[in-house]
Every structure is written in C-alpha cells, then in structure tokens.
Amino acid sequence: MIEYKEHINITARVLNETMLKEAQEQSAALQQAVLRLELEKTNDLHRLILDAAGDGIYGLDTNGLTTFANPSALSMKKCLH
C-alpha cells in the first residue's frame, strides 16, 4: 500500500511540475504578444506624429544612410533634385 501511495505522490508531483512549466511557457508567450502589440501601437503613434509634422524630419543610421523620412522631408528632397 505504501508503494502505491508513493507512486501516486510521485505522479502528482510530476504532473504539477509539467503543468507549472506549461503555464510559465504560456505566460511568457502571452507577455511577448502583449509587448509586440504595445510596440506596434507605439510605432503607429510615432508614424502618425512624423507624418503630421509640417517640418521635414528624417533619421540616419550610424553609416549615414536614411532610415526614415516623413512626407515633408520627401517633398523637400524632390525640390532639391
């Protein structure tokens, strides 16, 4: 009888550990999804601000290459060429 109870206890412990690990993985995946949505929302807001600005705004990377430009900056560039 003791062996049976010990087997039940071990099985329950393994099951609890498995369920805990699955819950932690699901929680991490959910947190990543929330962070992705927040980042998309922030990027959308920044894009709206840049597009609405009347001044030309552009960004450069460390190599001096343009990484973004708002519509005003693009129309200024067209005037230069």
N, C-alpha and C positions, 0 to 999 in steps of 0.2 A: 504493500500500500504506500509506503514511503517513496519508493521509486516512481510510482505513478504521480504522486503529488509533486515530486521534484521535476519530473518531466513536464507537467502542466506549468509549473513556475518558470522553467527554462523557456518553454514555448511562449508563454505570455510575455516574458522579458524580451525575447527576440522580436515578437510581434510589435511590442511597444517601441522598440528601437527602430524597427523598419518604418512604422507609421510616423514616428518623430522625424526621421530622415526625409521621408516623402513630404511631410508638412513643411519642413525647412526648405526643401528644394522648390516647392510650390510658392512659398512665401518669397523666396529670392527671385523667382521668375516674375511674380506679381510686382515686386518692387522695381525690377528692371523695366517692366511695361509702363508703370506709372512714371518713372524717370524719363523714358522715351517720349511719352505724351507731354510731359512738362517741358522737355527740350523743344519739341515741335511747336508747342504753344509759344514759347519764348522766341524761337526763330521766326515764327509768323508775325509776332508783335514787332520785332526788330525790322523785319522786311517792310511792314506797313509804315513804320516811322521813317525808314530810309526813303521809301517810295514817295511819301507825302512831303518830304523836305524840299523846299524850293532851291536850296543850295546844292551844288554838286558835291557829292560825298562818294569817296572810293577808298578801298583798302588795298594795301600791298603786303605781300608775304616777305620773308627775310631775303629773298632773291630779287626783290623789286618788281615782282610780277603782280599785276592786278588780280585780286581775289574776288572783289565785288565792286559794283558801281551802281548808283541809283540812276533813275531816268534823267535827272538833271545833269549829272556828270556825263552821261552818254550823249546828251544833246550838245553839251559844251565841246565834247571831243569831235562831234560831227562838224561843228563850226570851225574847228582848227584845221580840218583837212580839206 
